Amino acid sequence: MNLSKEQLHQIKALIAQRGFKDVDVQMEILDHVASSVEDKMDENPLLSFDAAVSETHQSFGVMGFSAVANGIANSIRAKYSRLFWRIFCSAFGYKYVLLLCFSIFGIYKMEGLLTKDNFYMFFVLAMLLVFGVLIFSYINIQVSGYKKYLSFKSGNSFLSLLGADLIFTNLIVNNTPSELTIFSINVQQLVVSLSIILFVLYFNAAIRTARAGIRETKSLMEKYKLLYS
């Protein structure tokens, strides 16, 4: 038999009471529970809905829905982690080797034309601009219900680590002797150039992963609209 909308709402409320707040995780658990309840009521037409739900909950064992929820959450996080690293590592493919080398060379030369303080100020301003754009772009999304979905939070999780590159570059600039050279190459300038390129590649992968999370969340919101309206 098919459960009614009211019965599905009752199961959803039970799941929420158990502490599972992410909507997409709730819905995956709901799918498991609803299928089991329907099967039990088909097998025994005299079994009430409440009894079927109780039996189903007991069948999950002492951990209840936690084992299923953990598996679902880990699967969602792993999905976006794989996507991020696939995008990030693809930039090192043979198609982009020359572009990467040219970019590193260009930044290295630009550092040579600027003083240390001027270049660092330029870099900090660029980073602040990036973070400003990110905050402005996502503030509306954060208040529109997207943050209730683990898919959105997992897709955007890599953006929170962007500041690590700024800290890393700061350590390089302040702790590497500016006069240190190897084969006439200034080590500080080279490492900073590499750091900036890695930041750009990381930023690209993080943004594309976040967009994938937003698209998936939007799709899920449409899918669950009837149940959550």
Backbone hydrogen bonds, N-H to C=O, Kabsch-Sander energy under -0.5 kcal/mol:
donor,donor_aa,acceptor,acceptor_aa,energy
8,L,4,S,-2.2
9,H,5,K,-2.1
10,Q,6,E,-1.8
11,I,7,Q,-2.1
12,K,8,L,-2.6
13,A,9,H,-2.4
14,L,10,Q,-2.0
15,I,11,I,-2.3
16,A,12,K,-2.5
17,Q,13,A,-2.1
18,R,14,L,-1.0
18,R,15,I,-0.6
19,G,16,A,-1.7
20,F,15,I,-1.3
21,K,19,G,-0.8
23,V,148,K,-2.7
26,Q,22,D,-2.7
27,M,23,V,-2.6
28,E,24,D,-1.6
29,I,25,V,-2.3
30,L,26,Q,-2.9
31,D,27,M,-2.1
32,H,28,E,-1.8
33,V,29,I,-2.9
34,A,30,L,-3.2
35,S,31,D,-1.9
36,S,32,H,-1.9
37,V,33,V,-2.8
38,E,34,A,-2.6
39,D,35,S,-2.1
40,K,36,S,-2.3
41,M,37,V,-2.2
42,D,38,E,-1.9
43,E,39,D,-2.3
44,N,40,K,-1.9
47,L,44,N,-2.2
52,A,48,S,-2.3
53,V,49,F,-2.4
54,S,50,D,-2.3
55,E,51,A,-2.6
56,T,52,A,-2.2
57,H,53,V,-2.6
58,Q,54,S,-2.2
59,S,55,E,-1.8
60,F,56,T,-0.6
60,F,57,H,-1.1
61,G,58,Q,-1.9
64,G,61,G,-1.5
66,S,63,M,-2.0
69,A,65,F,-2.9
70,N,66,S,-3.0
71,G,67,A,-1.9
72,I,68,V,-2.4
73,A,69,A,-2.9
74,N,70,N,-2.7
75,S,71,G,-1.9
76,I,72,I,-2.2
77,R,73,A,-2.5
78,A,74,N,-2.5
79,K,75,S,-1.9
80,Y,76,I,-1.6
81,S,77,R,-2.1
82,R,78,A,-2.6
83,L,79,K,-1.7
84,F,80,Y,-2.4
85,W,81,S,-2.3
86,R,82,R,-2.2
87,I,83,L,-2.2
88,F,84,F,-2.9
89,C,85,W,-2.6
90,S,86,R,-1.4
91,A,87,I,-0.7
91,A,88,F,-1.0
92,F,89,C,-1.7
93,G,90,S,-1.5
96,Y,93,G,-1.9
97,V,94,Y,-0.6
100,L,96,Y,-2.5
101,C,97,V,-2.5
102,F,98,L,-2.6
103,S,99,L,-2.2
104,I,100,L,-2.6
105,F,101,C,-2.5
106,G,102,F,-2.5
107,I,103,S,-2.4
108,Y,104,I,-2.4
109,K,105,F,-2.4
110,M,106,G,-2.0
111,E,107,I,-2.2
112,G,108,Y,-1.4
113,L,109,K,-1.1
114,L,110,M,-1.0
119,F,115,T,-2.6
120,Y,116,K,-2.4
121,M,117,D,-2.3
122,F,118,N,-2.3
123,F,119,F,-2.4
124,V,120,Y,-2.6
125,L,121,M,-2.5
126,A,122,F,-2.0
127,M,123,F,-2.2
128,L,124,V,-2.6
129,L,125,L,-2.2
130,V,126,A,-2.1
131,F,127,M,-2.6
132,G,128,L,-2.4
133,V,129,L,-2.3
134,L,130,V,-2.3
135,I,131,F,-2.7
136,F,132,G,-2.4
137,S,133,V,-2.5
138,Y,134,L,-2.1
139,I,135,I,-1.3
142,Q,138,Y,-2.4
143,V,139,I,-1.1
144,S,141,I,-1.2
146,Y,141,I,-1.1
148,K,145,G,-1.4
149,Y,146,Y,-2.1
153,K,149,Y,-1.9
154,S,150,L,-3.0
155,G,151,S,-2.1
156,N,152,F,-1.8
157,S,153,K,-0.6
157,S,154,S,-0.6
159,L,156,N,-1.2
160,S,156,N,-0.6
160,S,157,S,-0.8
161,L,158,F,-1.2
162,L,159,L,-1.5
164,A,161,L,-1.4
165,D,162,L,-1.2
166,L,162,L,-0.7
167,I,163,G,-1.9
168,F,164,A,-2.5
169,T,165,D,-2.7
170,N,166,L,-2.1
171,L,167,I,-2.1
172,I,168,F,-2.0
173,V,169,T,-2.7
174,N,170,N,-2.0
175,N,171,L,-1.7
176,T,172,I,-1.9
180,L,177,P,-1.4
182,I,185,I,-2.3
185,I,182,I,-1.5
186,N,184,S,-0.5
187,V,180,L,-2.2
187,V,185,I,-0.5
188,Q,180,L,-0.5
190,L,186,N,-2.2
191,V,187,V,-2.7
192,V,188,Q,-2.4
193,S,189,Q,-2.2
194,L,190,L,-2.4
195,S,191,V,-2.4
196,I,192,V,-2.4
197,I,193,S,-2.2
198,L,194,L,-2.6
199,F,195,S,-2.1
200,V,196,I,-2.4
201,L,197,I,-2.5
202,Y,198,L,-2.7
203,F,199,F,-3.3
204,N,200,V,-2.4
205,A,201,L,-2.3
206,A,202,Y,-3.0
207,I,203,F,-2.6
208,R,204,N,-2.3
209,T,205,A,-2.2
210,A,206,A,-2.4
211,R,207,I,-2.5
212,A,208,R,-1.8
213,G,209,T,-2.1
214,I,210,A,-2.3
215,R,211,R,-2.7
216,E,212,A,-2.4
217,T,213,G,-2.3
218,K,214,I,-2.7
219,S,215,R,-2.1
220,L,216,E,-2.4
221,M,217,T,-2.6
222,E,218,K,-1.8
223,K,219,S,-2.0
224,Y,220,L,-2.6
225,K,222,E,-0.7
228,Y,224,Y,-2.2
229,S,225,K,-0.9
